[in-house]
Amino acid sequence: MLGRQLTVPTFMSVLFLKRFLQRPFQVASIIPSSKAMVERVAGKMDFSQRRVIAEYGPGEGVHSREIASRMSADSKLLLFELDPHFSRDLERQFADDPRVIVINGDAATLTEELDRHRLPHCDYILSGIPFSILEISKKRALLRKTHEALAPGGAFIIYQVTNELRQHATFFDRAESEYCLQNIPPMFITVFHKANTRNGHAKPGRHEPELSVNHSA
Ligand SMILES: C[S@@+](CC[C@H](N)C(=O)[O-])C[C@H]1O[C@@H](n2cnc3c(N)ncnc32)[C@H](O)[C@@H]1O
């Protein structure tokens, strides 16, 4: 009976709680994202063609598994996870999936990792890291790198308790937010869009992104 109750998700949640207790500021949450939030986030991406996707802070991989299940056979998913325990677990989960690359390192190494894997850019970058507690210079540096690594027309997607990042994400052209109540705690999901090319050149200029907020749950 007990053996039947100890499902994979239960084990994953135990790992999550343990890592939170070890590194509360880095992990910043006691349970993984809910199924509802995972589906809402994945629904922001178009998987109809080959995609290169990076995920910052996958934790035990709840979003990564959903993305991997939706993406095409020639797509790539790069997972940047600082915590060595989570990273080892992700390597085990995706050992048979050559599309998934696990990097036990800082999201800030994105550019180097893209070069190493001969990937020119990302179509989507998803972030679950606690951006709000990063010091301002690190936050802006990571946002700039993120913007540079995206293909024209690409998007940076974040889920966070506060929506403060939008005031720092001035490199992006446009942002859309919605509030997901079906998560503990409820979170904003925000999609920052990088301008598409005009005559082969990215739209110039850095300005405050236009923000629209949809409060539907
Ligand atoms: C709130 S948890 C999110 C976990 C998972 N994405 C989810 O939705 O359940 C944040 C994760 O980000 C990782 N993290 C924090 N800062 C990071 C950084 N700079 N680079 C890579 N991972 C980081 C933490 O180790 C932790 O696994």
The ligand as a MOL file (V3000), in Angstrom:
LIG
                    3D

  0  0  0     0  0            999 V3000
M  V30 BEGIN CTAB
M  V30 COUNTS 27 29 0 0 0
M  V30 BEGIN ATOM
M  V30 1 C 11.3800 28.2670 -7.3150 0
M  V30 2 S 12.4460 26.9590 -7.8440 0 CHG=1
M  V30 3 C 11.5810 26.5690 -9.3750 0
M  V30 4 C 11.6110 25.1310 -9.6760 0
M  V30 5 C 10.7460 24.6780 -10.8430 0
M  V30 6 N 11.0470 25.4120 -12.0450 0
M  V30 7 C 9.2540 24.7320 -10.5620 0
M  V30 8 O 8.5450 25.5210 -11.2040 0
M  V30 9 O 8.7800 23.9970 -9.7220 0 CHG=-1
M  V30 10 C 13.8980 27.8440 -8.3770 0
M  V30 11 C 15.0280 26.9830 -8.9290 0
M  V30 12 O 16.0000 27.8580 -9.5210 0
M  V30 13 C 17.3180 27.3860 -9.2060 0
M  V30 14 N 18.1960 28.5660 -9.3660 0
M  V30 15 C 18.2420 29.6830 -8.5840 0
M  V30 16 N 19.1020 30.5720 -9.0860 0
M  V30 17 C 19.6230 30.0310 -10.2330 0
M  V30 18 C 20.5650 30.4700 -11.2190 0
M  V30 19 N 21.1380 31.6630 -11.1260 0
M  V30 20 N 20.8400 29.6510 -12.2600 0
M  V30 21 C 20.2500 28.4120 -12.3660 0
M  V30 22 N 19.3690 27.9430 -11.4570 0
M  V30 23 C 19.0520 28.7350 -10.4060 0
M  V30 24 C 17.1570 26.8490 -7.8020 0
M  V30 25 O 18.2020 25.9360 -7.4670 0
M  V30 26 C 15.7750 26.1730 -7.8910 0
M  V30 27 O 15.8970 24.8390 -8.3550 0
M  V30 END ATOM
M  V30 BEGIN BOND
M  V30 1 1 1 2
M  V30 2 1 2 3
M  V30 3 1 2 10
M  V30 4 1 3 4
M  V30 5 1 4 5
M  V30 6 1 5 6
M  V30 7 1 5 7
M  V30 8 2 7 8
M  V30 9 1 7 9
M  V30 10 1 10 11
M  V30 11 1 11 12
M  V30 12 1 11 26
M  V30 13 1 12 13
M  V30 14 1 13 14
M  V30 15 1 13 24
M  V30 16 1 14 15
M  V30 17 1 14 23
M  V30 18 2 15 16
M  V30 19 1 16 17
M  V30 20 1 17 18
M  V30 21 2 17 23
M  V30 22 1 18 19
M  V30 23 2 18 20
M  V30 24 1 20 21
M  V30 25 2 21 22
M  V30 26 1 22 23
M  V30 27 1 24 25
M  V30 28 1 24 26
M  V30 29 1 26 27
M  V30 END BOND
M  V30 END CTAB
M  END
